[in-house]
């Protein structure tokens, strides 16, 4: 009886690992918003990590978070590093592509609470009197992320943060346009 129970358990574990392994290899999270401000205003808030505290959805996760900046003040080569509590984690962002008023590419690396790398892009395009901003993040699912995705997708985990950040960016850009 014990052998049959152990065999059934082993088969269930193998099936579970098989299901986890068959989950998508990658993920993409994407959100967009229309902003009543010209592309150059919106772009300026994204292309300069020093300005992210005004709109980033994660800035309030840890008020005592250590932050540092390296490289150029803004644009390609600019680096932002942080180290905070378990919610904020630790990592770095590097601007790898900066095309004035239209596109910003960023490499995001987390070192804590887990190790991961993602590619982030912001597309800014003019629309009527304002702009449309699209925020993308894509990366690879390791085995742990594949297991989590059985219950909760990356889109559901990160999407609401993107929406909150874009809403805060909209408010900031639109208020600065009125000044």
Number of C-alpha atoms within 10 A of each C-alpha: 6 7 8 9 10 11 12 12 12 12 12 12 12 12 12 13 14 11 13 18 16 12 16 13 13 13 17 16 18 17 17 17 16 17 24 20 24 21 23 17 17 27 24 16 19 21 26 18 23 16 13 16 12 16 20 19 19 15 14 12 14 15 10 10 15 12 14 12 17 12 13 12 14 20 23 19 17 20 22 19 18 16 19 18 15 11 12 19 17 21 21 19 22 23 24 17 16 19 14 14 20 17 18 22 21 24 17 20 18 19 13 16 14 11 11 16 18 18 18 22 21 22 19 28 20 18 15 10 10 19 25 20 25 18 20 19 23 17 17 16 20 15 15 10 20 24 19 13 19 11 7 12 16 19 17 11 12 14 19 13 16 23 17 15 20 23 19 16 23 22 17 18 24 18 12 12 13 7 5
